[in-house]
């Protein structure tokens, strides 16, 4: 009987130790985000920059760029949202500031002009003309026309 209780206790301890490991594996990666709207809600969207979803691409000439994933959700009831070559600005902890650049792509995942219909979401990739350590990011902004800048907040676990 003691052997059965000991065996059952070991199984329970093993199960309890496995549960936190499973829940930690399901945590989402951090991301930068902001909800932006005007008083009439004709502009009403949520933007997310997934800085951990990036890739450094090497060009044929040996130079390269960082490609980073961005998502935009245009909320129901808003007007169609037109992304018009807006920029994402990144400031590193050392004070270096840079922003996404305009690509030549007219369509596809690297295009700089596209539209999101109300109630829809859109995944796009931004290009930065450099390699950088995402752990050194201090702040992120969305820069739009008319010198409007929106600070993106870092999500919490």
C-alpha positions in Angstrom: 0.0 0.0 0.0 2.8 2.4 0.9 4.4 1.7 -2.5 1.2 2.5 -4.3 0.8 5.8 -2.4 4.4 6.8 -3.1 4.0 6.0 -6.8 0.7 8.0 -6.9 2.5 10.9 -5.1 5.4 10.9 -7.6 2.9 11.0 -10.5 1.1 14.0 -8.9 4.4 15.8 -8.4 5.4 15.1 -11.9 2.1 16.4 -13.2 2.3 19.6 -11.2 5.8 20.3 -12.4 4.7 19.8 -16.0 1.7 22.2 -15.8 3.8 25.4 -15.4 6.1 24.4 -18.3 3.1 23.9 -20.5 1.5 27.2 -19.6 4.8 29.1 -20.1 5.1 27.6 -23.6 1.7 29.1 -24.5 2.7 32.7 -23.7 2.6 34.9 -26.7 5.6 36.9 -27.9 5.7 40.5 -26.9 4.7 43.1 -29.4 4.3 46.9 -29.8 0.7 48.2 -30.3 -1.6 51.1 -30.2 -5.3 51.8 -30.8 -5.9 54.9 -32.9 -9.2 56.6 -33.6 -10.7 60.0 -34.2 -13.8 61.3 -32.4 -16.2 60.3 -35.2 -14.7 56.8 -35.3 -14.2 57.0 -39.1 -10.6 56.3 -38.3 -10.6 53.4 -35.8 -7.8 50.8 -36.0 -5.4 48.8 -33.9 -1.8 48.4 -35.0 0.7 45.8 -33.8 4.4 45.6 -34.6 5.7 42.1 -34.0 9.4 42.9 -33.5 10.2 39.3 -32.6 8.9 38.3 -36.0 11.8 39.6 -38.0 14.3 38.4 -40.5 17.6 39.8 -41.8 17.7 39.5 -45.6 21.1 39.7 -47.4 21.1 41.2 -50.8 23.2 40.0 -53.7 25.6 42.9 -53.2 26.3 41.9 -49.6 24.2 44.6 -48.0 21.0 43.7 -46.2 17.8 44.8 -44.5 15.6 43.7 -41.6 12.0 42.6 -42.6 9.6 42.9 -39.7 5.9 41.8 -39.4 3.1 44.3 -38.7 -0.6 43.8 -38.4 -3.5 46.3 -38.7 -7.1 45.7 -37.6 -9.6 48.2 -39.0 -12.5 48.1 -36.7 -16.1 47.6 -37.7 -17.9 50.9 -38.6 -14.7 52.8 -39.6 -14.0 54.0 -43.1 -11.6 51.9 -45.2 -8.1 52.6 -43.8 -5.5 53.5 -46.4 -1.9 52.9 -45.4 -0.1 55.6 -47.4 3.6 54.8 -46.9 3.5 55.6 -43.2 6.6 54.9 -41.2 7.5 52.9 -38.1 10.2 54.7 -36.1 12.4 52.7 -33.8 14.8 54.2 -31.2 17.4 52.0 -29.7 18.7 52.2 -26.1 21.8 53.9 -27.4 19.7 56.8 -28.8 20.0 55.7 -32.5 16.8 56.4 -34.4 15.7 55.0 -37.7 12.5 54.2 -39.6 11.0 51.8 -42.1 11.9 52.7 -45.7 9.8 52.9 -48.9 10.1 49.8 -51.0 9.6 49.5 -54.8 6.9 46.9 -54.3 3.5 47.9 -55.7 1.7 45.0 -54.1 2.4 42.0 -51.9 3.9 41.7 -48.4 6.4 44.5 -48.9 4.1 47.1 -50.5 4.0 50.5 -48.8 0.4 51.5 -49.9 -2.6 49.3 -49.2 -6.1 49.4 -47.9 -7.9 47.6 -45.0 -11.7 47.4 -45.2 -13.8 47.9 -42.0 -14.0 44.8 -39.8 -10.9 43.3 -41.5 -7.3 42.8 -40.6 -4.1 43.0 -42.7 -0.6 41.5 -42.3 2.2 43.5 -43.8 6.0 43.5 -43.6 8.2 46.6 -43.1 11.8 47.0 -44.2 14.5 48.6 -42.1 17.9 49.3 -43.9 20.0 47.8 -41.1 20.5 44.9 -38.8 19.7 45.6 -35.1 19.2 43.7 -31.8 15.5 43.8 -31.0 16.4 43.5 -27.3 17.9 47.0 -27.6 14.7 48.7 -28.7 13.8 51.5 -26.4 10.7 53.1 -28.1 8.5 52.6 -31.2 6.3 55.1 -33.0 3.9 55.2 -35.9 4.6 58.3 -38.0 1.7 59.4 -40.2 1.1 62.4 -42.4 0.8 65.9 -41.0 3.5 65.2 -38.4 1.3 62.9 -36.3 3.2 60.4 -34.2 1.7 57.7 -32.1 3.8 56.0 -29.4 3.3 52.2 -29.5 3.3 50.4 -26.1 5.0 47.1 -25.4 2.6 44.3 -24.5 3.0 42.7 -21.1 3.2 38.9 -20.5 
